[in-house]
Amino acid sequence: MDHSPELRLLFHRLNNQLGIILAHAELLEAKAADEMNRARAAQVVTSALEAMGTANEIRRQTSTAPDSQ
């Protein structure tokens, strides 16, 4: 089953938004003045990467799921 154009657009938008979050978190991590803020930014980086992986897994599973009709 291929994704509909609407679903592809949603995945594209989600990945773009997560990419922006990831880039900003990495910047914050690199420029953090102290270890506490660096650790907080690192948590956001990790979470954004996990969210991107989850979105990709959902996309993969929905593209290989048998047609339920």
Legacy VTK file of the C-alpha trace (Angstrom):
# vtk DataFile Version 3.0
C-alpha trace
ASCII
DATASET POLYDATA
POINTS 69 float
0.000 0.000 0.000
1.435 3.366 -1.003
0.867 6.430 1.091
-1.725 8.899 -0.054
-0.393 12.340 -1.007
-1.958 13.751 2.153
-0.182 11.221 4.378
3.137 11.817 2.610
2.678 15.548 3.183
2.011 14.966 6.891
5.169 12.870 7.271
7.154 15.510 5.384
5.818 18.309 7.600
6.452 16.309 10.777
10.041 15.552 9.777
10.624 19.218 8.898
9.304 20.339 12.281
11.362 17.736 14.144
14.422 18.741 12.134
14.024 22.345 13.237
13.659 21.266 16.874
16.729 19.061 16.539
18.838 21.822 14.979
17.912 24.321 17.679
18.520 21.809 20.462
21.939 20.958 19.039
22.765 24.661 18.877
21.638 25.156 22.477
23.690 22.150 23.546
26.800 23.477 21.825
26.423 26.968 23.280
25.256 26.018 26.774
27.078 27.917 29.479
26.932 25.153 32.061
26.558 21.397 32.365
22.930 21.525 33.578
21.745 23.418 30.492
23.912 21.248 28.232
22.285 18.124 29.720
18.804 19.571 29.223
19.557 20.401 25.601
21.019 16.909 25.112
17.731 15.434 26.354
15.849 17.460 23.741
18.298 16.287 21.054
17.780 12.665 22.079
14.000 13.061 22.179
13.887 14.712 18.758
15.974 11.907 17.263
13.715 9.301 18.878
10.621 11.098 17.562
12.091 11.152 14.047
12.800 7.435 14.326
9.262 6.783 15.527
7.793 8.774 12.646
9.932 6.826 10.178
8.864 3.523 11.743
5.187 4.502 11.510
5.712 5.487 7.870
7.467 2.189 7.169
4.787 0.113 8.885
1.923 1.895 7.155
3.580 1.483 3.769
3.975 -2.288 4.263
0.647 -2.930 6.018
-1.753 -5.104 4.025
-4.713 -3.272 2.550
-7.589 -3.679 5.014
-10.336 -3.234 2.454
LINES 1 70
69 0 1 2 3 4 5 6 7 8 9 10 11 12 13 14 15 16 17 18 19 20 21 22 23 24 25 26 27 28 29 30 31 32 33 34 35 36 37 38 39 40 41 42 43 44 45 46 47 48 49 50 51 52 53 54 55 56 57 58 59 60 61 62 63 64 65 66 67 68
